[in-house]
Amino acid sequence: MRSVGTVLFLVVLASLVATGARRWRIPAPSLLVVAGLTVALLPGAPEIHVTPEIIGLVVLPPLLYASAEEISWRELRVVWKPVGILAIGLVLASAAIVGFVASVVTPLSWQMALVLGAVLASTDPVAVTALGRRLALPPKVQVLVQAESLFNDATSLVLFKVAVGVAVAASAVSWGGAGGEFALLAGGGTLIGAAVAGVVALIRRRTEDPVLETVIALVTPYAAYVLAEGAHTSGVTSVVVAGVLLGGRSDRLTSARIRLQLDAVYGTVVFLLESVVFSLIGLSLPGLIRELGDGARLWPLYALALAATLIAVRMLWVFPMSALLQRQAGRRRTNWRIPAVLSWAGTRGVMPLAAALSIPVATASGAALPGRPLVLVLTSSVVVVTLIVQGFTLATVVRRSGIALEPDHTEREEAHARLSLADAGMRRLEEISELEAVPDVVTDRLRRALHARQEHARERLDDSDGRTESADHVYRQLRRDLILVESAELQRLYDDHRISDTTRRRLQRSLDLEEARLADA
């Protein structure tokens, strides 16, 4: 019962903190880590031990899948070259330099230092996506940051397996074998992810049951991960590929009603899992520290040195790479604003922690693997440092860089799109009314609705002094008040037994959708 109570406490704590973070406009992952760390330091707090199975099998697949679904194929094709350079070159450089620094400044052997470098080499897709959602980044930059964090895991996973083999079995490094293993992990994961996406797409096209659609959507990332891991390939790559392929075709697989339901369900799942997992990072750190020996009392200095090394390596890699790519593109003046944001967006999170927890406890001879507790502590500490330092300051870096999209830009883009949609609908309506015998009352009703949408979009585009925005705000507020009155009247009709529960639910859903549209307008 105590374990059940601990889980419920974690869910409640994480949900409250994440809700507060959204209201206060604070990065939720950073605040959740701080909250977890604070609770763990309180007297009588339960000691949390996180297993690799919990993170690797339960938490990671849906979070990776949700992140991958947000990536645009169009933007990904534009940034594939820098993504490849970052996902392979920067990971190799980070692992080598961090491993070297760890072997010099910490008591770790060079084998375990190499393991630590491989663990910390890649950015974390869960943390990067969670931090990036609240920033108004241009689409190209957003995709670049997310795609790098999603596709660099295959490289770090190969390095990690090679490093663990050296540390556990004291075997020699075979770079030819490492290259073959990389091809197996990345290539095999890609094929399995594409196959899962194809099967799921076929099933969802033939399914109209909302409950079954929801179950399929929830099972898809776990199926991709388990099948790939069972085939000894990269489960992470498989989930990412499946998410990217299915996310780009979601509008063609289901109806609008089912998409609304899937968005609500997946939004709830992602919110809970992100909230709990970042809280666990903070909660588990004190317990890991207590397992350290007396020879590692300087671990805070080690963690700060490694975090600073990661940030420095990323900057020294990103800025020259960006300058070279801009010069190849024919730009005379180098733009340093995007490299500044990109270099500061390299937070670590769930993935490094999962990799560190999967390090074997014993060597091939059966002896305890030396340095494993210190690697766990340093990994968790670096994750906490990057989430707090970079997480709390990333919004400031984006704002000062000047690349964030202004609200006016987004509103005008949306207004132009709404006007184009209404114009297209009006043209189609005129074609139908000329070719088919449609009742005048129907065409007049549709024409009035489309005309109202056109006028509304034009008013938003022509607004230069804020009066239309003010009128829109008053309209939305009054309409919300009217919706509250209508909801109360709907409940009164139900309480008086004048309508059925089915009718009440259907009309309430219609009011809820309208209120949601007013909130998004």
Disulfide bonds with the S-S distance in Angstrom:
none
